[in-house]
Amino acid sequence: MKRILAITILCLLLTSAFAQKNLKSTFEKDLISYTTAFNNKQWDVVTEMMYPRIFEMMSKDNMIMVMQGMDNMGVKMTTDFKSIDRISNVVESGTQKYCKIHYYGIVKVKLSGLMSQGSSLVQPKFEQEFGKENVKYNEESNSFTIQAHRSMLAIANKKSCDWKYIDINSPQAKGLQNLIPEHVKRQLR
């Protein structure tokens, strides 16, 4: 009887480890696709990967306008996704499942045009958000290189593996937290 119990526990642990590895692989593929689309200004692809309820707060067209507006104002941002540090356990609630992804990437921000003189304004904000030690400014190219440890929430229908994402890091994203049930947020911490 003890042997059967031990084998059952071992099987459950192996299945859970395999599922976690599979999930991590899915998230890596998606984050690479997301950052590549963002870097290439493929805003339709970016917004398609976002959690649809985001557009209850701001229409998809307005979201695309904001992203295009950054570029037009002289803020050229790219992210080089490096790795997933860790993922939470999947939390189910209602018809949805949620997972928090902690990842690392290098963000590059080049200022030009209207923002060419704005480095002194944005540097303190970057340092506050990412930590002073993670933000490097290059005066010659008027650009920042940021070592970014970030997190995103992945959300899918319980019966689906089509994950959608919310970037929950920036101060501007605090309102997006309201889209996630409180008990889920507590479990994902």
Secondary structure, 3 states (H helix, E strand, C coil): CHHHHHHHHHHHHHHHHHHHHHHHHHHHHHHHHHHHHHHCCCHHHHHHCECHHHHHCCCHHHHHHHHHHHHHHCEEEEEEEEEEEEECCCEEECCEEEEEEEEEEEEEEEECHHHCCCHHHHHHHHHHHHCHHHEEEECCCCEEEEEEEEEEEEEEECCCCCCEEEECCCHHHHHHHHHCCHHHHHHHC
